[in-house]
Amino acid sequence: MPNTDPYRRIAGVYDRLIEPMQAGVRRVALDVVPPQPGWQVLDVGCGTGTGLAPYVEAACRVNGVDVSAAMLQKASARLGDHANLQLIEGDALPFDDDHFDLVTTSMVLHEVPLEARVPLAIEMARVTRPGGWMLLIDFRFGSLRGWKGPTFRALSVVIERFSGHYSGYKSFKGSGGVPGLVENAGLGIDQKKIVAGGNVAIYVVTPTS
Ligand SMILES: C[S@@+](CC[C@H](N)C(=O)[O-])C[C@H]1O[C@@H](n2cnc3c(N)ncnc32)[C@H](O)[C@@H]1O
């Protein structure tokens, strides 16, 4: 757990600042894996809980973990009793094997230190039931499309520098992004959806190694 919370100053404005870029990605992710009532869902690095809200609406049983107390406070205000929220790191999840129908993480992996990324992916796979879904959403470093791609890429680099996560962004890029991580974790990619003009991709990952 970091000594200081890098999100303590920006949690209050996070949604206003970032959600306009994220909303389209979230909609596509919900199309890729439509939530079913009663599903056990876990969001690793749930932040302010914006990504969990549609799963609450779909009558899923909703869980979120995050290392930022400030972000979790926002999530708690948004989701109230509808979500089980815990202040913990994603690479040591306090859940049984095969517990979840869907385990997701969005725009978190590039922030996780290089040495903790593979353990985190393996941990996510451990708690996903066989035949369940693992959704990894993060920056993609291939070619860009239209006006959105270069615009979102430039904005992302500025935001990552400003927020102090740029070294993580660079190491994530250098280690092959999500495809590199999935390979190093001994997992496989079932499906890929490129969004945000190519700056972000949604990966459906097989939760068995
Ligand atoms: C860019 S925000 C994304 C938040 C949310 N997933 C969303 O899509 O709006 C990254 C979040 O990941 C959290 N985070 C970073 N490293 C983490 C880790 N090792 N375990 C759990 N959460 C982590 C941060 O505290 C932050 O809330």
The ligand as an SDF file (V2000), in Angstrom:
LIG
                    3D

 27 29  0  0  0  0  0  0  0  0999 V2000
   -6.9660    5.8240  -13.3280 C   0  0  0  0  0  0  0  0  0  0  0  0
   -7.8210    5.3070  -11.9060 S   0  0  0  0  0  0  0  0  0  0  0  0
   -9.1400    4.3290  -12.6400 C   0  0  0  0  0  0  0  0  0  0  0  0
  -10.2980    4.1530  -11.7040 C   0  0  0  0  0  0  0  0  0  0  0  0
  -11.4590    3.3240  -12.2510 C   0  0  0  0  0  0  0  0  0  0  0  0
  -11.0480    1.9740  -12.5500 N   0  0  0  0  0  0  0  0  0  0  0  0
  -12.0720    3.9660  -13.4450 C   0  0  0  0  0  0  0  0  0  0  0  0
  -12.1050    3.3410  -14.5100 O   0  0  0  0  0  0  0  0  0  0  0  0
  -12.5560    5.1100  -13.3120 O   0  0  0  0  0  0  0  0  0  0  0  0
   -6.7540    4.0710  -11.2400 C   0  0  0  0  0  0  0  0  0  0  0  0
   -7.2260    3.5170   -9.9110 C   0  0  0  0  0  0  0  0  0  0  0  0
   -6.4690    2.3520   -9.6020 O   0  0  0  0  0  0  0  0  0  0  0  0
   -6.1330    2.3520   -8.2380 C   0  0  0  0  0  0  0  0  0  0  0  0
   -4.9760    1.4620   -8.0640 N   0  0  0  0  0  0  0  0  0  0  0  0
   -3.7080    1.6710   -8.4720 C   0  0  0  0  0  0  0  0  0  0  0  0
   -2.9280    0.6210   -8.1380 N   0  0  0  0  0  0  0  0  0  0  0  0
   -3.7290   -0.2920   -7.5210 C   0  0  0  0  0  0  0  0  0  0  0  0
   -3.5150   -1.5900   -6.9450 C   0  0  0  0  0  0  0  0  0  0  0  0
   -2.3080   -2.1650   -6.9420 N   0  0  0  0  0  0  0  0  0  0  0  0
   -4.5620   -2.2190   -6.3890 N   0  0  0  0  0  0  0  0  0  0  0  0
   -5.8030   -1.6430   -6.3660 C   0  0  0  0  0  0  0  0  0  0  0  0
   -6.0520   -0.4090   -6.8850 N   0  0  0  0  0  0  0  0  0  0  0  0
   -5.0460    0.2530   -7.4610 C   0  0  0  0  0  0  0  0  0  0  0  0
   -5.8890    3.8230   -7.9360 C   0  0  0  0  0  0  0  0  0  0  0  0
   -5.9490    4.1040   -6.5600 O   0  0  0  0  0  0  0  0  0  0  0  0
   -7.0110    4.4730   -8.7450 C   0  0  0  0  0  0  0  0  0  0  0  0
   -8.2050    4.5910   -8.0040 O   0  0  0  0  0  0  0  0  0  0  0  0
  1  2  1  0
  2  3  1  0
  2 10  1  0
  3  4  1  0
  4  5  1  0
  5  6  1  0
  5  7  1  0
  7  8  2  0
  7  9  1  0
 10 11  1  0
 11 12  1  0
 11 26  1  0
 12 13  1  0
 13 14  1  0
 13 24  1  0
 14 15  1  0
 14 23  1  0
 15 16  2  0
 16 17  1  0
 17 18  1  0
 17 23  2  0
 18 19  1  0
 18 20  2  0
 20 21  1  0
 21 22  2  0
 22 23  1  0
 24 25  1  0
 24 26  1  0
 26 27  1  0
M  CHG  2   2   1   9  -1
M  END
$$$$
